[in-house]
Amino acid sequence: MLSQPTMLIIAGVIGAATAVFHGVLTQKLMVRPVGEMMGTDGRLPQSLRRLVPALLQFSTFNWLIGGLALVAAGLWSGSEGQTVVGLLVGSSYVFGAAANFWGTRGRHPGWVLLAAACLLIAFGIL
């Protein structure tokens, strides 16, 4: 059986890898098309044209940092630190998995990966 820190490390690797893949697809399939729809003709304020891509990539950033935090906690933190990081990152991953499942009606692998990371986090902190 895997040790609890190892489970957190694996969950972190899954989360960070999912985030990178998510970021590439979000950029290609959402940020670029939305940017083209918003145009540069001045109909929308520049602040809005800058804010939309950042908001679309926010979950990517959050999942990546969470994954790195899980790896760091598994490698260098004690039990209390692992629990705190696991609860914070796990709550983000649970929300991401649920929203992804709901939004795609289960036809997207992202929810499965985040759910697997959530299970590893749960076993890693219990």
N, C-alpha and C positions, 0 to 999 in steps of 0.2 A: 504494500500500500504506500502511496505517496505521502510524504510529510506535509504538514500544513503550509509551511513556507513555500514548498515546491508547488503546491496547488495554487497559491497566490501568484507565483511567478508565471505559471502556465496561463492562468487567467489573464495576467497582464500582457503576455505575448499575444494571446488571442485578441484581446481588446485593442492593443496598439496596431496589430496587423489589419484588423477589421477597419480601424479608423483610417489607415493609410489608403486602403482599397476604397473605402467610402468617400474619402476626400477626392480621389481621382475621378470617380464616377460622378460625384456631386458637381465638380467643376465642369466636367464634360457635358453632362446631361441636364444640369439645372442652371448653374451660374452663367455659363456662356449664353444659352438661349434667353434667359431672363434679361441679361445685359443687352442683348440685341433687341429685345422687345422694348426695353426702356429707352434705348437710343441715346444719342448725344445731341439731339436737336434742341435741348433746353426746356422741353416740356416738364421734365421732372428736375427738382433741385439736385445739385451735385452731391449734397450730403446723403440724399436717398440713394443715388446711384452707387455711392461708396458703401452704404450701410447694408444693402440687400445681400451682396456677396458674402460679407462678414457674417451676417445672420445665418445664411445658408450653410456656411462652413463651421458654425459654432459647435455643433455636435461633434464634428470631426475632431476639432481641437480638444474638446472636453474628453472624448474617448481616448485620444492619444495620450494626453497628460495623465488620465486615470490609469491607463495601461502601464505607463512608465512608473507611476507611483506604486502600483501593485508589485512590479518587479523590484523596485527599490525597497519596499517594505518587506518583501519576502527574503531579500538578501541581507538587509542591514538592520531591520527594526525588530524590537522585541514583540511579545504577545500583545501588549496594549496598543502599540503603534500599528501592528498588523490589523487589529480589530477596527481601529478608527479609520484607517485607510480603506479597509474592506467594506465597511458600512457606507462611507462616502462614495466610493467608486461604484460599489454594488447598487446603490440607489439610482445612480445615473444610468448604469447598464440595464437595470430592470425597466426604467422608464423607456430607454431606447429600444429594448427588445419588445415591450408591449406596444409602443407607438409604431414600430416597424411592422409588427405582425398585423395590427389593426389597419394601418395605412395601405399595406400591400395585400391584405387578406391572406397572409401566410405564404405568398408566392415569392419570397425573397430570402436568401440565405442569411442576411444580416441578423434577423431576429434569433435564428438558431445559434449563431456564433455568440451573440451577446448573452443568450440564455445559458449556453454552456459555460461561459465565463462566470455568470452569476452562480451557477451550481458549484463551480470550483471555489469561488469566493466564499460561499456559505460553508462548505466543508473546510476551507482553509482558516476560517475564523472561529468555528465552533469547537 
